[in-house]
Each structure stands twice: as structure tokens, then as C-alpha cells.
């Protein structure tokens, strides 16, 4: 047996829905991992998992994993079940990659923090929007995000019928709440949110305003019953304007030229699309096998949940909330 095979991690994927299916395919393609087991309580999902991965053990409950030897778990269940599943694996010393958001309630995020403070362990959170290739070129455009600036992040989606157990803040806006934390060197001091409910008692369209002590104002808009797909970040400050089209993988800037007052130069470029799930998984495996830093760890996942909590508090109270 080669050293490469000896180092392969034995992986369980919990949840075989739309995203769970993709995670299973990425595990199967990895040179660092073996897909050993898939867990899903739904018979139809287990049948699909067995058809797609006939050599993999397929189970209906977590308790059935007691006699299965695994090193790591990928959690792709509905958000409302994240806490109990992540806790199950951390209690057993098994490394966990949990899709965003880490949990649905801030109190549960702190419970996981207490557990890891006591027992240690490996936990990565799946904030996939951090892995656009464009962010590797931040030095080229971060000047547009500095000082007093007006920044927008819009994430608008057509109806897909998924993530029905949570509101649009936990489903979509959390991507951009995390991106703001990732891209900016400061934390917001206050926020105000507005929204509407379309289908049931959960928020389906929300706009939040985040204020920063530097004078920055960030507007985030998320909707999941919109007329078309849109995902972009834009920023305007004294230097000029920046637009990152996250859906079509384009970067555009407009800034003053060196030739004279009032003259602006507009430039744009495309950046390569890449497989975020595959990249996230490989970083997760490397953190276990090679003890490399966690790509997106507990503290960052917890902070994103905290911002979600504050947005929901503002929506409920119809007031600005201090952070």
C-alpha cells in the first residue's frame, strides 16, 4: 500500500440533498479522502445515495455510525439540525466540516465554542464565497474599500424551493455578512434592517445597513424570490468605484487618471471560475493531515451567526441595533 493511500481520511457525509450530493462527488474525487458512509433519514435520499455510490455504506441515523470507523464528517443537513450533528461528531473527536451557517441560534454557537474549549477538535465552516479567485487579488483593489465608503452587496435569487427551514438572512445574507468580515479590517458598530415575508412567516427579502466607526456604510440586500439571479459587491469612495460581479466572474474599476482633473479610467477583467466545494474540502483535509490552519474556523463561523442574530433582532424590533 502506498503512503498516499495510507494517509487517506475516512469521511462520512451527513445529508444527501442537493448540496450533499455535490459534496459526496468531491470526496470521491479527492486523493486525500475516501467516502466511507452517507447518512440521511429520508428513504428517497438514501436510495439516490446508494444508486450514486454503490460501494459506500448508506445509513439512516447518526447512531448507526458507532461501529463505522471514520476520521472526518461533512455536515450538509438543514440548518436547524446543524448543532446536534456537529456536537455529535465533536464529542467523539471527529473532525467536522459544517456547511454555513454554523448553527441557527447564537446560543448554540457559544455551546459549540465551550465544547471545543474543553475538548479541542477540528471544525471548519463552509463559507464558500471567500474562495472566489478574485479575492486573491485584493491588494489591487482594496483601496476602494478603505476609509469612508459606500459599499453594497446584493445577493438576489429566484425561487429554488430549498432551505425552507430558515429565513433569507441565514440562507443567503450570511454569505455577505461573512464576506464583509473577511474583506474589511474593522467590525461594524451598529446595524439596521428592513424586510418582508412573501411565502410564510419567514423573511424572504431583507436589506441591512451596517455602520462603521471609519465612516463606512455597507448595504446588504438578499432576496430569494427575485426575478433573476444577481450577486455583486460594489464600493465607492474618494478613489473611485469598484464592482465585483460574483455571478459572472468580472472585476471592474473606475478611478481618476493621472492626466488631469475629472478624467477617469475604466478597466475591467474577467477572473477564472473555480470549484469552491473542492477547494474547501481539500483545505479541510490538509488541516487534519498536515496540521495546516483551518480555512474558516469556529470564531469566524460564530461571528457570522452573531451578525445574523443582530439582523433578525433589528427586523423584529424595527430599530437600529448596536453590535
C-alpha positions in Angstrom: 0.0 0.0 0.0 1.4 3.4 -1.0 2.0 6.2 1.6 -0.6 8.2 -0.3 -3.3 5.6 0.3 -2.3 5.2 3.9 -2.9 8.9 4.5 -6.4 9.0 3.1 -9.1 10.1 5.5 -12.2 8.1 6.0 -15.1 10.5 5.5 -18.8 10.5 6.3 -21.2 12.9 4.6 -24.4 13.6 6.6 -27.2 14.8 4.4 -27.7 13.8 0.7 -29.8 16.6 -0.6 -28.8 19.0 -3.4 -25.6 20.1 -1.8 -24.8 16.9 -0.1 -24.8 15.1 -3.4 -22.1 17.5 -4.7 -20.0 17.1 -1.5 -20.1 13.3 -2.0 -18.8 13.7 -5.5 -16.0 15.9 -4.4 -15.0 13.4 -1.6 -15.0 10.6 -4.2 -12.6 12.6 -6.5 -10.2 13.5 -3.7 -6.7 11.9 -3.4 -6.8 12.7 0.4 -10.1 11.2 1.3 -12.3 8.1 0.9 -16.1 8.3 1.1 -17.0 5.6 3.6 -20.5 6.4 4.6 -23.5 8.6 3.8 -26.2 9.3 6.3 -29.7 10.6 5.5 -33.0 9.9 7.3 -35.1 10.1 4.1 -35.6 6.8 2.2 -35.7 8.6 -1.2 -32.4 10.3 -0.4 -30.8 7.0 0.7 -31.9 5.3 -2.5 -30.3 8.1 -4.5 -27.2 7.9 -2.5 -26.9 4.1 -3.0 -27.5 4.5 -6.7 -24.9 7.2 -7.0 -22.3 5.5 -4.7 -23.0 1.7 -4.8 -19.8 0.8 -2.9 -20.5 3.3 0.0 -22.4 2.3 3.2 -25.6 4.3 3.4 -27.3 4.7 6.9 -30.4 6.4 8.2 -29.3 7.6 11.6 -26.2 9.0 13.3 -26.3 6.4 16.0 -25.6 3.7 13.3 -22.1 5.3 12.9 -21.0 3.9 16.2 -19.5 0.8 14.5 -18.1 2.7 11.5 -14.5 3.9 11.5 -14.3 7.5 10.3 -11.8 10.3 10.7 -13.9 13.3 9.4 -17.5 14.3 8.7 -19.1 16.7 6.3 -22.4 18.1 7.6 -24.9 19.1 4.9 -28.2 18.8 6.8 -30.8 21.5 7.1 -29.5 24.4 9.2 -31.9 23.7 12.1 -30.1 20.4 12.6 -26.5 21.7 12.4 -26.0 22.0 16.2 -26.9 18.4 17.1 -25.0 16.9 14.3 -21.8 19.0 14.8 -21.9 18.3 18.5 -22.3 14.6 17.9 -19.0 14.5 16.0 -17.0 16.9 18.1 -18.0 14.9 21.2 -16.4 11.9 19.6 -13.2 13.6 18.5 -14.1 13.5 14.8 -13.1 16.5 12.6 -16.1 18.4 11.2 -16.7 20.4 8.0 -20.1 22.1 8.5 -21.9 24.0 5.7 -22.9 27.6 6.5 -24.4 28.8 8.8 -22.6 27.1 11.6 -25.9 26.9 13.6 -29.3 28.5 13.6 -29.1 30.1 17.1 -26.3 32.2 18.6 -26.6 30.4 21.9 -25.8 27.1 20.2 -22.7 28.6 18.6 -21.4 29.5 22.0 -22.2 26.0 23.2 -20.0 24.6 20.5 -17.3 27.1 21.5 -17.5 25.9 25.1 -17.3 22.3 23.9 -14.2 23.0 21.7 -12.6 24.9 24.5 -12.9 21.8 26.7 -12.2 19.1 24.2 -10.4 20.7 21.3 -11.0 19.3 17.8 -11.2 20.5 14.2 -14.1 22.4 12.9 -14.3 24.2 9.5 -17.4 26.2 8.4 -18.4 26.3 4.7 -18.4 30.0 3.9 -17.7 29.3 0.2 -17.9 32.9 -1.1 -14.5 33.5 0.4 -13.0 31.3 -2.2 -13.6 33.3 -5.4 -10.3 33.7 -7.1 -10.8 37.5 -7.3 -10.1 37.8 -3.5 -6.5 36.7 -4.1 -6.0 40.0 -5.9 -7.3 42.1 -3.0 -4.1 44.2 -2.9 -5.0 45.5 -6.4 -8.4 46.9 -5.3 -8.6 47.1 -1.5 -8.0 50.9 -1.7 -11.6 51.2 -2.9 -12.8 49.6 0.4 -10.8 51.9 2.7 -11.9 54.9 4.7 -15.3 56.4 4.3 -17.0 54.4 1.6 -20.4 53.3 0.4 -20.4 49.5 -0.1 -23.2 47.3 -1.5 -23.5 43.5 -1.5 -26.5 42.2 -3.4 -27.4 38.5 -3.5 -30.8 38.0 -5.2 -32.1 34.6 -6.2 -35.1 33.1 -8.0 -37.2 30.6 -6.1 -35.4 27.3 -5.7 -37.5 25.5 -3.0 -34.6 24.8 -0.8 -33.6 26.0 2.7 -37.2 26.3 3.8 -36.4 25.8 7.4 -34.6 29.2 7.7 -35.1 32.8 6.6 -33.2 34.6 3.8 -30.8 36.1 6.4 -29.5 32.6 7.3 -29.9 31.2 3.8 -28.3 34.0 1.6 -27.3 37.1 3.5 -24.9 35.2 5.8 -22.6 34.8 2.7 -22.2 38.6 2.6 -22.1 39.2 6.3 -19.1 36.8 6.3 -17.6 38.5 3.2 -17.7 41.9 4.9 -15.9 40.4 7.9 -13.3 38.8 5.6 -12.7 41.8 3.4 -12.7 44.6 5.9 -10.2 45.2 8.7 -12.9 46.6 11.1 -16.1 45.5 12.6 -19.5 47.3 12.3 -20.7 49.2 15.3 -24.4 49.2 14.5 -26.9 47.9 12.0 -30.5 48.5 10.9 -32.5 46.0 8.9 -35.8 46.1 6.9 -37.6 43.2 5.3 -40.7 41.5 4.0 -42.2 38.0 4.2 -43.7 36.5 1.0 -44.4 32.8 1.4 -44.9 32.1 5.1 -43.7 33.5 8.5 -40.0 33.7 7.5 -38.2 36.7 6.0 -37.8 36.3 2.2 -36.4 39.7 1.3 -34.1 41.7 3.6 -31.9 44.8 3.4 -29.5 45.6 6.2 -27.4 48.7 6.7 -24.1 48.3 8.7 -22.3 51.4 10.1 -18.6 51.5 10.8 -16.7 54.0 13.0 -14.5 54.9 10.0 -17.5 56.3 8.2 -18.1 53.3 6.0 -21.7 52.3 5.3 -22.5 48.8 4.0 -25.8 47.9 2.5 -26.7 44.2 2.1 -29.7 43.1 0.1 -30.8 39.5 -0.1 -33.9 38.0 -1.7 -34.9 34.5 -2.6 -38.0 35.1 -4.8 -36.5 37.6 -7.1 -36.9 37.8 -10.9 -33.3 36.9 -11.7 -30.0 35.9 -10.2 -27.7 38.7 -9.1 -24.6 38.6 -6.9 -22.3 41.5 -6.7 -20.1 43.7 -4.5 -19.7 47.4 -5.3 -17.9 50.2 -3.5 -17.4 53.9 -4.0 -15.0 56.2 -2.1 -12.7 59.1 -2.8 -10.6 56.9 -5.0 -13.4 55.9 -7.4 -15.6 52.9 -7.8 -15.3 49.1 -7.7 -17.6 46.4 -9.0 -17.1 42.7 -8.5 -19.7 40.6 -10.3 -19.6 37.3 -8.4 -22.1 35.6 -10.7 -20.3 36.3 -13.9 -16.7 36.5 -12.5 -15.9 40.0 -13.6 -14.0 42.8 -11.9 -14.4 46.5 -12.9 -12.9 49.7 -11.5 -13.3 53.4 -12.3 -10.7 55.8 -10.9 -9.1 59.1 -11.5 -6.4 59.2 -14.2 -3.0 60.8 -13.7 -3.6 63.1 -16.7 -5.9 65.7 -15.2 -8.8 66.5 -13.0 -12.1 65.0 -14.0 -10.6 62.3 -16.2 -11.5 58.7 -15.2 -10.1 55.5 -16.4 -12.4 52.4 -16.5 -10.8 49.0 -16.7 -12.4 45.6 -16.4 -11.2 42.0 -16.4 -12.5 38.5 -16.0 -11.4 36.1 -13.4 -11.5 32.3 -13.5 -14.3 30.4 -12.0 -13.2 27.6 -9.8 -14.7 24.7 -7.8 -15.3 26.2 -4.3 -16.5 23.0 -2.7 -13.5 21.0 -3.9 -11.1 23.7 -2.7 -12.9 23.9 0.7 -12.7 20.2 1.1 -9.0 20.0 0.2 -8.2 22.7 2.8 -10.2 20.8 5.4 -8.3 17.6 4.7 -5.0 19.5 4.8 -5.8 20.9 8.2 -6.2 17.4 9.5 -3.4 15.5 7.7 -0.8 18.3 7.5 -1.9 20.4 10.5 -2.4 23.5 8.3 -4.5 26.4 9.6 -8.3 26.0 9.4 -9.6 27.9 6.3 -12.7 29.3 8.1 -12.8 28.3 11.8 -15.2 28.4 14.7 -14.6 32.0 15.7 -15.4 33.3 12.2 -18.4 31.0 11.9 -19.7 32.2 15.3 -19.3 35.9 14.3 -21.3 35.3 11.2 -24.1 33.8 13.3 -23.8 36.8 15.7 -24.4 39.2 12.8 -27.4 37.1 11.6 -28.8 37.3 15.1 -28.4 41.1 15.2 -30.1 41.5 11.8 -33.0 39.4 13.0 -33.2 41.4 16.2 -33.4 44.6 14.2 -36.1 43.2 11.9 -38.2 42.1 14.9 -37.8 45.4 16.8 -37.8 47.7 13.8 -34.8 49.6 15.4 -31.1 50.1 14.9 -29.1 47.6 16.9 -25.6 48.2 18.5 -23.1 45.4 17.8 
